[in-house]
Each structure stands twice: as structure tokens, then as C-alpha cells.
Amino acid sequence: MRDFIGPHTALTTDDFLELALGTPLALWLGEDGETPDERAAREAAGRDILADDPGLFDRTTALAADTIGRTMPELLHLAPAGRPALTGRRRNQTRGKGWAA
């Protein structure tokens, strides 16, 4: 089965993501075996794209959170992290800096 988005055909999940982002995934994720120069060029291109479209990061983050929420909601069930107990050494280091002794 084929899905069409405008004049584009999306056959895979990657196709849908590339159409949603408007850029190839390899631009953001890199490719196996890329050289340091290739990585630097890819990252520079990514910075240019984000500078031209500052809202892209927020839209992409929202898309990722929505996708995770629909497909793997258990990943979004976060428990609050407890505050670590102060050890004797740590307690002595913080004395006089606003921490109760």
C-alpha cells in the first residue's frame, strides 16, 4: 500500500519522517563511516537549517513526543527523582552555603 503526501510517495517510516522534517534523516543522525570533515559539514548544514527555521526544533520535539505518546506511552510515565541524601563529606562541603548542617 502506498501513502501519498502531496506529490510525494511515502513507503516507509523514514519517508514519513523526512517529509515531516523537510530534510533527510541522515542530516540529523549522520551515517556510518562518515569522516570528521563530513560530520562537520553535516552539522554546519544542520545549524544553518535551524537558523533559517528556528521553530523546526520545537515542531520536531513535539512530533517525537506525540509519536512516543501514541506508540510507547509507557516511556512517558516518568517518576520524580528523589533528592540524594547528603553524606558526611558532602554535608561538610556545603556547610555555610545555605544548606542545613
Secondary structure, 3 states (H helix, E strand, C coil): CCEEECCEEECCHHHHHHHHHCCCHHHHHCCCCCCHHHHHHHHHHHHHHHHHCCCHHHHHHHHHHHHHHHHCHHHHCCCCCCCCCCCHHHHHHHECCCECC
